[in-house]
Amino acid sequence: MNVSVRNLALWGAALAVLAFLLLPLLLVLMFAFDASSVQVWPIHSLSLKWFAATWADEEVRHAFFISLEVAGLATALATVLGTLAAVGMNGLSSRVVQIGSFFLTLPIALPGVITGIAMNSFFTAFDIPFTLVTLVIAHTTFCTVIIFSNVMARLRRLPPSLTEAAQDMGATPLQGFITITMPLLSGAIASGMLLAFALSFDEVIVSTFTAGTQTTLPLWIFGAIRLGQHMPEVNVVVFVVVAVTLVPIIMGQKLAASISRE
């Protein structure tokens, strides 16, 4: 097999995989613009009426704002915790860092249903009522991993001579960290925040076990599909969730790529 045929086969396999993954999603997104209330392919006419009808639904609006609030709070908490964890572990022995990283990455390495059940059991064992607080705490556990990984990767690329030079010039360790290290970490932190927000916004499995009476957009989608109701609104909500999720992911990846070139 010559090189051109092999490359063609690889491109064909890659496109087949992408089509398998993306075509069902693209179909749902297209149905969001279908004027009919019954999903029939091909779409006969396009309309934006379901966007207006979905926004007029108070339950959907409430779920949307809850999703934004949870994702924002979880990202803020995860930024503090993940950054502190990475800075605290930086400079320790490689074995300690490996062990610490292993335990920190468990919430995102394990299936979401396992994390959700574990958080549910923890809150139940201590008689903690399921509220917005428990939902934010649950989302913070896996968002912290994103921040930690980004900051730790950036710290490993920073030469220790920078902080040493600051201390030689009379700066305290805290002053050196604030004036030298933090500005260099800002890009990695911002990239991690964008990715963490996207991950939190569309997380449904962990939310299922820790939301209580709070309904996020993914939970609303799950309930509407299970009951077979409001399918045109479901398509619109899916479109919004995908759009809101993709924007920070694309921005985070571009920011991470620019950091890696520094």
C-alpha positions as CSV (number, residue, x, y, z in Angstrom):
1,M,0.0,0.0,0.0
2,N,1.6,3.3,-1.1
3,V,1.5,6.4,1.0
4,S,-1.3,8.2,-0.8
5,V,-3.7,5.2,-0.5
6,R,-2.8,4.8,3.2
7,N,-3.4,8.5,3.9
8,L,-6.7,8.3,2.0
9,A,-7.8,5.3,4.1
10,L,-6.8,7.1,7.3
11,W,-8.8,10.2,6.3
12,G,-11.8,8.0,5.4
13,A,-11.7,6.2,8.8
14,A,-11.4,9.5,10.6
15,L,-14.3,11.0,8.7
16,A,-16.4,7.9,9.4
17,V,-15.8,8.2,13.1
18,L,-16.6,11.9,13.1
19,A,-19.8,11.2,11.2
20,F,-20.8,8.5,13.6
21,L,-20.3,10.9,16.5
22,L,-21.6,14.2,15.1
23,L,-24.4,13.4,12.7
24,P,-27.0,12.5,15.4
25,L,-26.1,15.7,17.3
26,L,-26.3,17.7,14.1
27,L,-29.7,16.2,13.4
28,V,-31.0,17.3,16.8
29,L,-29.7,20.8,16.3
30,M,-31.4,21.1,12.9
31,F,-34.7,20.0,14.4
32,A,-34.5,23.0,16.7
33,F,-35.3,25.1,13.6
34,D,-38.2,22.8,12.4
35,A,-41.5,24.6,12.2
36,S,-43.4,21.4,12.8
37,S,-44.1,20.0,16.3
38,V,-43.5,16.5,14.9
39,Q,-40.0,15.4,14.0
40,V,-40.0,14.2,10.4
41,W,-37.1,14.0,8.1
42,P,-36.5,15.8,5.8
43,I,-37.5,19.1,7.5
44,H,-40.2,20.8,5.3
45,S,-40.0,24.4,6.8
46,L,-37.7,26.3,9.1
47,S,-38.7,28.6,11.9
48,L,-37.5,30.2,15.0
49,K,-40.8,30.0,16.8
50,W,-39.7,27.2,19.1
51,F,-36.9,29.4,20.5
52,A,-39.5,32.0,21.6
53,A,-41.8,29.3,23.0
54,T,-38.9,27.7,24.9
55,W,-37.8,31.0,26.4
56,A,-41.4,31.7,27.4
57,D,-41.4,28.5,29.4
58,E,-40.7,29.5,33.0
59,E,-39.4,26.1,34.0
60,V,-36.8,26.2,31.2
61,R,-35.7,29.7,32.1
62,H,-35.3,28.7,35.8
63,A,-33.3,25.6,34.8
64,F,-31.1,27.8,32.5
65,F,-30.2,30.3,35.2
66,I,-29.7,27.5,37.8
67,S,-27.2,25.9,35.4
68,L,-25.4,29.1,34.9
69,E,-25.3,29.8,38.7
70,V,-24.0,26.3,39.5
71,A,-21.4,26.3,36.8
72,G,-20.2,29.8,37.8
73,L,-20.0,29.0,41.5
74,A,-18.4,25.6,41.0
75,T,-15.8,27.1,38.6
76,A,-15.0,29.9,41.1
77,L,-14.5,27.5,44.0
78,A,-12.6,25.0,41.8
79,T,-10.3,27.8,40.7
80,V,-9.3,28.5,44.3
81,L,-9.0,24.9,45.4
82,G,-7.3,23.7,42.2
83,T,-4.7,26.5,42.1
84,L,-3.9,26.1,45.8
85,A,-3.5,22.3,45.4
86,A,-1.2,22.7,42.4
87,V,0.9,25.4,44.0
88,G,1.1,23.5,47.3
89,M,2.2,20.3,45.6
90,N,4.7,21.9,43.2
91,G,8.2,21.3,44.3
92,L,7.4,18.2,46.3
93,S,8.9,14.9,45.5
94,S,7.7,13.3,42.3
95,R,6.2,10.3,44.2
96,V,4.2,12.6,46.5
97,V,3.0,14.5,43.4
98,Q,2.0,11.3,41.7
99,I,0.0,10.1,44.7
100,G,-1.7,13.5,45.2
101,S,-2.5,13.8,41.6
102,F,-4.0,10.3,41.5
103,F,-6.5,11.1,44.3
104,L,-7.3,14.6,43.0
105,T,-8.1,13.2,39.5
106,L,-10.4,10.4,40.8
107,P,-13.6,12.4,40.6
108,I,-13.2,12.9,36.8
109,A,-11.5,9.6,36.1
110,L,-14.3,7.5,37.6
111,P,-17.7,7.2,35.8
112,G,-20.0,10.1,36.6
113,V,-22.5,7.8,38.1
114,I,-20.0,6.6,40.7
115,T,-19.1,10.1,41.7
116,G,-22.8,11.0,41.9
117,I,-23.6,8.0,44.1
118,A,-20.6,8.7,46.3
119,M,-21.6,12.3,46.8
120,N,-25.2,11.3,47.4
121,S,-24.2,8.7,50.1
122,F,-21.9,11.3,51.8
123,F,-24.6,13.9,52.0
124,T,-27.2,11.4,53.2
125,A,-24.9,10.0,55.9
126,F,-24.5,13.4,57.4
127,D,-28.1,14.4,57.0
128,I,-27.2,17.2,54.6
129,P,-30.3,18.3,52.6
130,F,-30.0,18.4,48.9
131,T,-30.0,22.0,47.8
132,L,-28.1,24.3,45.5
133,V,-25.2,24.1,47.9
134,T,-24.8,20.3,47.5
135,L,-25.1,20.6,43.8
136,V,-22.3,23.2,43.7
137,I,-20.1,21.1,46.0
138,A,-20.6,18.1,43.7
139,H,-19.7,20.0,40.6
140,T,-16.7,21.6,42.3
141,T,-15.2,18.1,42.9
142,F,-14.6,17.4,39.2
143,C,-14.1,21.0,38.1
144,T,-11.1,21.2,40.6
145,V,-9.4,18.5,38.6
146,I,-9.4,20.7,35.4
147,I,-7.9,23.7,37.2
148,F,-5.4,21.6,39.0
149,S,-4.2,19.8,35.9
150,N,-3.8,23.1,33.9
151,V,-2.0,24.9,36.7
152,M,0.3,22.0,37.5
153,A,1.3,21.6,33.9
154,R,2.1,25.3,33.7
155,L,4.1,25.2,36.9
156,R,6.2,22.3,35.6
157,R,7.3,24.4,32.7
158,L,8.3,27.4,34.7
159,P,12.0,27.6,35.5
160,P,12.7,27.9,39.3
161,S,15.3,30.5,38.5
162,L,12.6,33.2,38.2
163,T,11.5,33.0,41.8
164,E,15.1,32.5,42.9
165,A,16.0,35.8,41.1
166,A,13.1,37.6,42.8
167,Q,14.3,36.4,46.2
168,D,17.8,37.4,45.4
169,M,16.5,40.9,44.8
170,G,14.9,41.0,48.2
171,A,11.4,39.8,47.5
172,T,9.8,37.4,50.0
173,P,8.4,34.1,48.8
174,L,4.9,35.5,48.9
175,Q,5.9,38.6,47.0
176,G,7.7,36.5,44.4
177,F,4.7,34.3,44.0
178,I,2.3,37.3,43.5
179,T,4.6,39.3,41.2
180,I,6.2,36.5,39.2
181,T,4.4,33.2,39.4
182,M,0.8,34.3,39.4
183,P,1.0,36.4,36.2
184,L,2.6,33.5,34.5
185,L,-0.2,31.2,35.7
186,S,-3.0,33.5,34.7
187,G,-3.4,32.0,31.2
188,A,-3.5,28.4,32.5
189,I,-6.0,29.4,35.2
190,A,-8.2,31.2,32.7
191,S,-8.1,28.2,30.3
192,G,-8.9,25.8,33.1
193,M,-11.8,28.0,34.2
194,L,-13.3,28.0,30.7
195,L,-13.1,24.2,30.4
196,A,-14.4,23.7,34.0
197,F,-17.4,25.9,33.3
198,A,-18.3,24.0,30.2
199,L,-17.9,20.7,32.0
200,S,-20.1,21.8,34.8
201,F,-22.8,23.4,32.6
202,D,-23.7,20.2,30.8
203,E,-23.1,17.7,33.6
204,V,-26.2,15.6,34.2
205,I,-25.2,12.4,36.0
206,V,-23.7,14.0,39.1
207,S,-26.6,16.6,39.1
208,T,-29.1,13.7,39.2
209,F,-27.9,12.5,42.5
210,T,-27.2,15.9,44.2
211,A,-29.6,18.4,42.8
212,G,-32.6,17.9,45.2
213,T,-35.4,20.2,44.0
214,Q,-33.0,22.2,41.8
215,T,-33.4,21.5,38.0
216,T,-30.6,22.3,35.6
217,L,-31.0,22.2,31.9
218,P,-29.5,18.7,31.4
219,L,-31.9,17.4,34.1
220,W,-34.8,19.2,32.4
221,I,-33.8,17.5,29.1
222,F,-33.6,14.1,30.7
223,G,-37.1,14.5,32.3
224,A,-38.7,15.8,29.1
225,I,-37.3,13.0,27.0
226,R,-38.3,10.4,29.6
227,L,-41.9,11.6,29.7
228,G,-42.0,12.2,25.9
229,Q,-43.1,15.8,26.3
230,H,-42.1,19.1,24.8
231,M,-39.8,17.6,22.2
232,P,-39.5,20.8,20.1
233,E,-38.4,22.6,23.3
234,V,-36.0,19.8,24.0
235,N,-34.3,20.3,20.6
236,V,-34.0,24.1,21.4
237,V,-32.6,23.4,24.9
238,V,-30.1,20.9,23.4
239,F,-29.0,23.5,20.9
240,V,-28.5,26.1,23.7
241,V,-26.6,23.7,25.9
242,V,-24.3,22.7,23.0
243,A,-23.7,26.3,22.0
244,V,-23.0,27.4,25.6
245,T,-20.7,24.5,26.1
246,L,-18.7,24.8,22.8
247,V,-17.9,28.5,23.2
248,P,-15.8,28.1,26.4
249,I,-14.2,24.9,25.2
250,I,-13.0,26.5,21.9
251,M,-11.8,29.6,23.8
252,G,-10.0,27.4,26.4
253,Q,-8.3,25.3,23.8
254,K,-7.1,28.3,21.9
255,L,-5.8,29.9,25.1
256,A,-4.1,26.6,26.1
257,A,-2.5,26.4,22.7
258,S,-1.2,29.9,23.0
259,I,0.3,29.1,26.4
260,S,2.0,26.0,25.1
261,R,3.8,28.0,22.5
262,E,5.3,30.4,25.1
